[in-house]
Amino acid sequence: MLKSKANFKTSRKRGGFSAVELVITATVLTIVSGFGLMGINRANASIRLAGAAREYASYIEKARTLSIRSHADDETERSRITIDKNKTSYTVTMDLDGDRDLDTRTITLPDGIAFDGVAETIAFDWRGRTWNTRDGLTMPNAQVSIRLKSSSETISIDITGSGDVTVNSAVFDDSVPNVTLRVANLAPPRTTTTTTTTTTTTTTTPGSTTTGGQTPGSTTTTPDTTTNPPVTGGGTTTNPGDTTTTDPNPPTLPNPTTSPSPPVDQIPTVCTLTADVSLLTLDLLGSGTIKVSHNASVNLAISASSSKGTDLQVSGGTQTVAPKGFATFTIKAKKLIGSYTVKFSTSCGEKDVTVKVIGPVVLGL
């Protein structure tokens, strides 16, 4: 039996992948899956962060509404929200059940979300204005910026001095000034009073002789008029046909009361301002605080200003600081990298602090 030549000369190839190809494919799949998982985790963290920020902002708006509705004027009547020291929860104190009594509830943030900053309390008065307490110092009409952070993102909740709430806003609102009313002296001007005294002299002529048409025993009346001078001076007032009397001792008007000036040794001429930092570094849309004190022996008013208010905001207004006390100012950056200067001023000295705004750090894989 003859065999076909094809059986000896035709070679067969077995189908499949080599070990190198399998390793490369598995590596690519692992990298793609890793990036996908990272994206999913970031998306979940971003959703949890945005939800926590919206919930916190809604409680702030509710606290303001309830304070206005209940006409909360006293500190114990104000609705307020306090960030706990662990920075993973906050306490809400307001009328939650509608019985006109303040209730307390603790809200816990989602996993991986925390507050970025110090523990502080935000309250509202009957006008809806903010009362911010930080480090034991309470400031009215203060603009507050609260930041929530996750592992890869940060979001801010801003409350203006008038009580407006915005989430992740880069708009800077002006602080609400304290208005002091001054009432002018409304006392009426002094009036001049003139007193006229008339003296009647009676003369009786005895006898029965008629003189000038007068009958015996007639009475002659001679008017004697005396005019007293005005109260404001010793001048003479003369009327025709009257007898004029000048008061030699006119009354003396009291001198206006003048407030005594403080002693010279109590008015500081030179003082030194001290800040707790010499350089403050902020991220874009980030915020920080600067504490300023002085060495004067009297109370001083300290104010702060930014070298470029459109890109770096300074809130806190003008604060009166007692000896050995300090004022706290909040510094907030906008969407522009650069170096700025914050000037702190008082009646006897100034202090400059440099603020640098840097961009976010991107870590490579």
C-alpha distance (Angstrom), angle and dihedral (degrees) to the residues before:
residue distance angle dihedral
M1 . . .
L2 3.75 . .
K3 3.86 120.1 .
S4 3.73 122.1 -138.3
K5 3.76 117.5 -108.5
A6 3.78 90.6 -131.7
N7 3.78 89.7 68.7
F8 3.80 90.8 63.6
K9 3.80 103.5 36.4
T10 3.86 105.3 34.9
S11 3.88 113.8 90.7
R12 3.82 123.9 -159.1
K13 3.89 127.5 -142.9
R14 3.78 120.9 -149.5
G15 3.88 114.9 -136.0
G16 3.97 122.6 -126.6
F17 3.88 145.6 87.2
S18 3.73 128.7 -74.0
A19 3.82 123.0 -123.2
V20 3.82 92.5 -105.8
E21 3.78 91.7 54.7
L22 3.78 91.5 50.2
V23 3.81 91.9 50.6
I24 3.81 93.2 50.0
T25 3.81 92.0 48.1
A26 3.79 92.3 49.4
T27 3.82 91.5 49.0
V28 3.80 92.8 51.5
L29 3.80 91.6 48.0
T30 3.80 90.9 49.7
I31 3.81 93.2 51.2
V32 3.80 93.5 47.1
S33 3.80 91.4 47.1
G34 3.80 90.5 49.0
F35 3.80 92.6 52.8
G36 3.78 89.5 47.0
L37 3.79 92.7 51.8
M38 3.79 91.0 47.4
G39 3.79 90.8 51.9
I40 3.78 91.6 48.8
N41 3.81 91.8 49.2
R42 3.80 91.7 48.9
A43 3.78 91.2 48.4
N44 3.81 91.3 50.2
A45 3.81 91.5 47.7
S46 3.80 91.0 48.5
I47 3.81 91.1 50.6
R48 3.81 91.9 48.8
L49 3.82 91.0 47.3
A50 3.81 93.8 49.4
G51 3.81 91.1 46.8
A52 3.81 92.4 50.3
A53 3.81 91.0 48.6
R54 3.81 92.8 50.0
E55 3.81 91.2 48.0
Y56 3.82 92.1 49.9
A57 3.82 91.2 47.5
S58 3.82 91.2 49.5
Y59 3.82 91.0 54.1
I60 3.81 89.7 50.5
E61 3.81 91.8 51.9
K62 3.81 90.4 46.7
A63 3.82 91.3 50.6
R64 3.81 90.5 52.3
T65 3.82 92.5 48.3
L66 3.82 93.1 49.2
S67 3.83 92.6 47.8
I68 3.79 91.0 53.0
R69 3.80 92.4 45.0
S70 3.82 94.2 49.6
H71 3.83 92.8 42.4
A72 3.80 90.4 -125.5
D73 3.79 106.7 -164.3
D74 3.80 101.6 150.3
E75 3.80 120.5 71.8
T76 3.80 91.9 -119.6
E77 3.83 91.3 55.2
R78 3.81 97.7 51.9
S79 3.80 120.1 105.9
R80 3.79 109.2 -125.0
I81 3.80 145.1 174.2
T82 3.81 121.4 -144.1
I83 3.81 125.4 -164.1
D84 3.81 108.9 -136.8
K85 3.78 121.4 -125.7
N86 3.81 92.5 -112.1
K87 3.86 87.8 61.9
T88 3.81 90.7 -141.5
S89 3.82 96.4 91.5
Y90 3.81 141.7 27.6
T91 3.80 134.8 -151.4
V92 3.80 121.4 -127.4
T93 3.84 117.8 -154.5
M94 3.81 112.6 -173.1
D95 3.82 143.1 103.6
L96 3.80 98.7 -70.7
D97 3.82 98.7 163.5
G98 3.83 100.1 40.2
D99 3.83 97.6 -114.4
R100 3.84 92.9 120.9
D101 3.82 91.5 -112.6
L102 3.80 122.9 111.5
D103 3.80 114.0 -108.5
T104 3.81 127.5 -163.5
R105 3.79 126.0 -138.5
T106 3.81 131.1 169.3
I107 3.81 117.7 -140.5
T108 3.81 117.9 -159.2
L109 3.80 119.2 -150.7
P110 3.83 120.0 -127.0
D111 3.79 119.6 -92.0
G112 3.77 113.0 -73.3
I113 3.83 93.8 18.6
A114 3.84 122.8 108.8
F115 3.79 140.8 157.5
D116 3.80 116.3 -95.1
G117 3.82 105.2 -144.1
V118 3.78 143.8 31.0
A119 3.80 125.5 -42.5
E120 3.80 110.1 -92.4
T121 3.80 141.8 160.5
I122 3.81 127.4 -126.3
A123 3.82 117.6 -161.4
F124 3.82 134.7 169.3
D125 3.81 131.6 -142.8
W126 3.81 128.3 -146.6
R127 3.84 91.0 -80.6
G128 3.81 92.9 53.6
R129 3.81 93.0 -109.8
T130 3.80 120.2 144.6
W131 3.81 126.4 -107.9
N132 3.80 108.6 -167.2
T133 3.82 121.6 -167.1
R134 3.80 117.6 -165.9
D135 3.81 127.4 161.4
G136 3.80 89.9 -7.8
L137 3.83 93.0 -55.7
T138 3.83 118.1 115.9
M139 3.80 119.5 -157.8
P140 3.82 124.9 -174.6
N141 3.81 122.6 -140.1
A142 3.80 90.2 13.5
Q143 3.80 123.3 161.2
V144 3.81 108.5 -129.0
S145 3.80 130.0 -163.0
I146 3.82 117.7 -164.4
R147 3.81 119.4 -170.6
L148 3.80 128.5 -157.4
K149 3.78 119.3 -166.4
S150 3.77 139.1 -168.9
S151 3.79 129.3 -173.6
S152 3.81 92.7 -77.4
E153 3.81 109.3 13.5
T154 3.81 142.7 46.6
I155 3.80 128.9 -155.5
S156 3.82 128.1 -173.0
I157 3.80 132.6 -146.1
D158 3.82 111.6 -156.6
I159 3.82 124.1 -161.4
T160 3.81 117.1 -170.9
G161 3.79 124.7 -146.8
S162 3.81 90.3 -101.6
G163 3.83 91.4 53.5
D164 3.82 102.8 -102.0
V165 3.83 113.4 148.5
T166 3.81 124.8 -150.8
V167 3.81 130.6 173.3
N168 3.81 119.4 -135.9
S169 3.80 91.9 -16.1
A170 3.79 123.7 161.7
V171 3.82 93.7 -164.4
F172 3.81 114.9 115.0
D173 3.79 115.0 -143.8
D174 3.78 124.4 -159.1
S175 3.79 116.4 -108.9
V176 3.80 119.0 -111.9
P177 3.83 110.0 -106.3
N178 3.77 123.6 -136.9
V179 3.81 108.6 -114.4
T180 3.81 117.8 -146.8
L181 3.79 116.1 -165.2
R182 3.81 119.0 -147.3
V183 3.80 117.1 -160.4
A184 3.82 114.2 -152.0
N185 3.81 122.4 -133.8
L186 3.79 103.4 -83.2
A187 3.83 96.2 -179.0
P188 3.84 111.2 136.3
P189 3.83 118.0 -113.1
R190 3.79 119.2 -97.6
T191 3.82 115.4 -91.5
T192 3.78 126.7 -140.9
T193 3.80 116.0 -125.2
T194 3.85 121.6 -163.2
T195 3.81 118.3 -163.5
T196 3.82 119.1 -161.2
T197 3.83 118.5 -161.6
T198 3.84 119.0 -164.7
T199 3.83 118.7 -159.2
T200 3.82 119.3 -162.1
T201 3.84 117.0 -152.8
T202 3.82 116.8 -161.6
T203 3.85 118.2 -156.3
T204 3.83 120.5 -172.6
T205 3.84 117.9 -160.7
P206 3.84 112.4 -154.8
G207 3.76 123.1 -146.6
S208 3.76 133.7 51.8
T209 3.77 98.0 -93.1
T210 3.75 114.6 122.4
T211 3.78 113.4 -138.6
G212 3.78 124.5 -173.2
G213 3.77 92.4 -13.3
Q214 3.79 93.6 -50.3
T215 3.75 121.0 132.0
P216 3.83 123.9 -132.0
G217 3.76 112.9 -80.0
S218 3.79 91.7 20.9
T219 3.79 121.5 156.8
T220 3.81 123.9 -129.2
T221 3.78 118.2 -156.9
T222 3.81 118.8 -158.3
P223 3.81 116.0 -170.6
D224 3.79 114.4 -133.6
T225 3.75 111.8 -170.2
T226 3.80 122.8 -170.3
T227 3.79 119.3 -171.1
N228 3.80 118.0 -159.5
P229 3.79 116.2 -143.9
P230 3.82 121.8 -112.5
V231 3.76 119.0 -84.5
T232 3.76 94.3 -114.2
G233 3.80 97.9 64.9
G234 3.78 150.0 -2.1
G235 3.80 97.7 -104.0
T236 3.81 125.4 136.1
T237 3.79 124.5 -111.3
T238 3.80 114.5 -159.4
N239 3.78 126.6 -166.6
P240 3.81 120.9 -175.6
G241 3.79 113.1 -98.9
D242 3.86 93.9 11.1
T243 3.75 132.5 109.5
T244 3.80 110.4 -115.1
T245 3.79 123.7 -149.2
T246 3.81 122.5 -167.4
D247 3.81 118.1 -150.7
P248 3.83 105.3 -130.4
N249 3.80 92.7 -161.7
P250 3.81 110.1 48.7
P251 3.82 116.3 -166.4
T252 3.78 117.4 -95.0
L253 3.80 117.4 -126.0
P254 3.83 117.9 -137.9
N255 3.78 117.6 -107.2
P256 3.83 116.4 -114.1
T257 3.77 115.0 -96.2
T258 3.79 113.9 -105.3
S259 3.80 121.5 -160.8
P260 3.79 110.9 -121.4
S261 3.76 116.5 -110.7
P262 3.79 117.2 -118.9
P263 3.78 117.0 -104.0
V264 3.74 115.1 -85.6
D265 3.80 92.3 -123.1
Q266 3.83 89.8 61.1
I267 3.83 95.4 56.2
P268 3.80 108.6 85.7
T269 3.77 114.0 -136.8
V270 3.81 99.6 -179.4
C271 3.79 128.5 20.1
T272 3.80 137.4 162.6
L273 3.80 125.0 -123.2
T274 3.80 117.7 -149.1
A275 3.84 126.3 -162.4
D276 3.79 124.7 -161.3
V277 3.84 90.3 -130.7
S278 3.78 132.9 34.8
L279 3.83 94.4 -163.7
L280 3.81 126.3 29.4
T281 3.81 119.3 -165.5
L282 3.82 119.3 -161.0
D283 3.79 135.2 -179.2
L284 3.78 121.6 -131.0
L285 3.83 108.1 -69.4
G286 3.79 87.3 5.5
S287 3.78 127.3 133.9
G288 3.78 138.4 -156.4
T289 3.78 141.8 171.8
I290 3.80 134.6 -115.7
K291 3.80 122.9 -161.8
V292 3.81 117.2 -151.1
S293 3.83 127.2 -168.7
H294 3.82 135.9 172.3
N295 3.82 138.1 -147.0
A296 3.82 98.1 -135.2
S297 3.81 121.3 121.7
V298 3.82 94.5 -131.5
N299 3.80 136.4 54.7
L300 3.81 113.6 -78.9
A301 3.82 131.9 -167.7
I302 3.83 111.1 -128.8
S303 3.81 121.9 -164.7
A304 3.82 131.4 -177.8
S305 3.82 133.4 -149.2
S306 3.81 135.1 -178.4
S307 3.79 125.5 -128.6
K308 3.82 88.0 -132.7
G309 3.77 112.6 20.4
T310 3.82 94.6 -174.8
D311 3.83 92.6 63.4
L312 3.81 103.0 26.9
Q313 3.79 121.2 37.4
V314 3.80 125.8 -157.7
S315 3.80 116.9 -164.0
G316 3.77 129.7 -177.5
G317 3.80 101.3 82.2
T318 3.78 118.9 -144.3
Q319 3.79 113.5 -27.0
T320 3.80 128.1 -165.9
V321 3.80 109.3 -134.9
A322 3.79 124.0 -164.1
P323 3.81 122.9 -145.2
K324 3.82 110.9 -70.9
G325 3.82 89.1 12.5
F326 3.79 130.6 108.9
A327 3.80 141.1 -145.9
T328 3.81 123.0 -133.1
F329 3.82 119.9 -144.1
T330 3.82 125.6 -173.5
I331 3.82 117.7 -136.7
K332 3.81 118.6 -161.5
A333 3.81 127.6 -173.8
K334 3.78 127.1 -146.2
K335 3.82 130.8 -152.7
L336 3.81 97.5 -65.2
I337 3.79 128.5 91.2
G338 3.80 116.2 -138.2
S339 3.80 149.0 99.9
Y340 3.80 120.7 -79.5
T341 3.79 139.5 174.2
V342 3.80 128.5 -130.4
K343 3.82 113.6 -157.8
F344 3.81 119.7 -154.9
S345 3.81 113.0 -161.1
T346 3.78 137.7 -173.4
S347 3.79 136.0 163.0
C348 3.78 93.9 -85.3
G349 3.80 107.5 30.4
E350 3.82 150.2 -1.6
K351 3.81 137.7 -132.8
D352 3.83 129.6 -161.3
V353 3.82 123.4 -154.3
T354 3.82 122.8 -171.7
V355 3.81 117.7 -132.0
K356 3.82 120.9 -165.8
V357 3.79 121.9 -164.0
I358 3.81 113.6 -156.5
G359 3.78 133.0 -176.5
P360 3.80 126.8 -109.4
V361 3.79 117.7 -78.7
V362 3.83 113.8 -116.4
L363 3.80 114.7 -154.5
G364 3.80 117.0 -150.6
L365 3.76 123.4 -137.2
